[in-house]
Amino acid sequence: MSAPPKLTPEQRSAALAKATASRRRRADLKAQVKNGLVTIKDVIDLAQTDSAIAKMRVSELLESIPGVGKIRAIAMMERLGISTPRRLQGLGVHQKRELMKEFNLRSRGKLLVLSGPGGVGKSTVAARLRDLADFWVSISATTRAPRATEKEGVDYFFLDDEEFDRRVARDEFLEWASFAGARYGTPRAGVEKALRAGKNVLLEIDIIGAAQVKRHSAEAILIFLQPPSWDHLVARLEGRGSDTPERRAQRLKLAQSEIAAAEGFDLVLVNDEVENVVARLVSLATS
Ligand code: 5GP
């Protein structure tokens, strides 16, 4: 091991002062936990941005929670597979969730927004995520007519223009946009409820809607799904027998401008294999 760097007396006293301040911050926070002013969830959230708190030992935090003594803290950590010297910064996502569950608290889920040109395969990806326990996929409202295979309340909530207007007026949509002659909107209440319950939420919406979500919720992660090639996308849109030739032409034109809008998204994924895209989204939500 290389020798530790030599510090000047000034550097040494600055480092000591920093360490003392960090210890004091941890002690203050533990006192607040003890008095029930902050929860374990607050501390775990704070540890993500505060390096002094990140260095707090998990055991110290648990022991300061009212009703949890040394013995219960050790037993809980053993049960959850958390080693005794572990610090908050070393906790995995799963361990954090399990710890909060012990105290009936859940961390807020992640908000993922999936956009991309029509026909790229967003709904197939969304359908796969709907089957996963930790995900909640929002069902949008739309004024367009149902396709032959679509079901009310499963694929969309199909509304007439008047009802859509009423919901816009009551501010019931997290976002809404017009697309190819129809309107589409994300019902706000379900999204908020799922996030609070700790579920990861997926919105499968157009790029205008995605930008609106980001404006209101900086936490949202915007993902743009690209087709492997333009020919691939044309083949998919042409194969959609349910659309009229005019509507197909309109959608192809729209897709061209949509592809150009990938910039400004947090992540661009190529839909080469649905399973690859699903795996990336799951890892984004759990990291
Ligand atoms: P489709 O008519 O093919 O089901 O959807 C057309 C476009 O509307 C797709 O790009 C789809 O992602 C988007 N879309 C679906 N639901 C919503 C929504 O709630 N809000 C917005 N802004 N776009 C949506």
Boltz pocket constraint, residues with backbone or C-beta under 6 A from the ligand:
constraints:
  - pocket:
      binder: B
      contacts: [[A, 114], [A, 115], [A, 116], [A, 117], [A, 118], [A, 122], [A, 140], [A, 141], [A, 144], [A, 175], [A, 176], [A, 177], [A, 179], [A, 184], [A, 185], [A, 186], [A, 187], [A, 204], [A, 205], [A, 206], [A, 207], [A, 208], [A, 209], [A, 210]]
      max_distance: 6.0
